[in-house]
């Protein structure tokens, strides 16, 4: 049976991988995917705490409800973020962060 520490360890590893990808990678698509990985790690933490913190003998669903809001924000982020990435690629013909040093074209 998995414990809360197991879930938190996996979540921490996912968050660390996402953070390393954001800091180290140069491709803006990979950075974007690593941001989503970090959000998924936060969601896993919320669900784990919700599952292992019962309230009056029943599971506490507050964390799981917050996950729905995080998923909604992530979906909006994907829509806006991919639109910005496509616009940057059309304007600059690159998606590498080193080449995107200024906002002017």
N, C-alpha and C positions, 0 to 999 in steps of 0.2 A: 504494500500500500504506500502510495506516495504521500510525503509529508509536505507541510508548508515550506520547509527549507528547500526541498527538492524543486518546487515550483519557483521559488525566489532565486535559486541558483541558475536555473534555465533562463529565467527572465533577465537576470543580471548578465549572463553570457550573451544573450541576444542583444541587449542594450549596448554592451561593450563592443560587439561586432559592428553594430550600426554606427556607433560613435567613431570607431576606427575607420570605417568606410567614409564617413562624412569628412573626417580630418585628413585622411591620406589619399583618397582617390581624386582624380582630376576630371573625370567624365561626369557631367552634370546629371545624366540619367542614373548613374550608379549612386551618386550622392542622394538623389531623390528617392531611390529604392532603399537606401540605408536609413533615411529619415522615416520611411514607412515601417521599417524593421524596428526602429526605436519606439514608434507608437504601438506596434504589436507587443513589444516587451512590456510597455506600460499597461496595456490591456490585460496581459497575462497576470501581472502583479495585482491589478484590481480584482480580477476574478478569483485569484488564489486567496486574497484576504477576505473576499466576500464569502468564499466557500468555507474557510477555516475559522471564521469569527461568527458563530451563531448568536442570534439575539432571541432570548426567551425560548430557547429550544428549537427555533426555526432558523434556516439559513438567512443571512443578512443580504438582501438583494440590492442594496444601495450601490455597491461597487459594480454589480452587473448592469444596473441601469446607467451608470456613468460610462460604461463601455460603449453603449449604444450612441451616446453623444460624441464620444471620441471617434467612433467609426464614421459618424456623420461628418464631423469636422475633417477627418482624413479623406473622405470622398470628395468634399469640396476642395480640399487642398490638391488632390490629384487633378481635378478638372482645371483649376486655375494654374497650377504648377506646370502641367503639360502644355497648356496654352502659351504660357510664358516661354517655355523651352522651345516650342515650335516657332514662336515669333523671334527668339534669339537666333535660332538656327537659320531662319530665312534672312535675317538682317546681317549676320556675321559669317554664315557658312561654317560654323564650328560649334561644338558643344563642350569644349574643354575649358575648364575654369581659368586656366592660365591666360587664355586668349581673351577673356572677358574682363578686362581691367577697368573699363569705364562704361558708363551708361550711354554715352554718345556714340553714334554710328560713324 
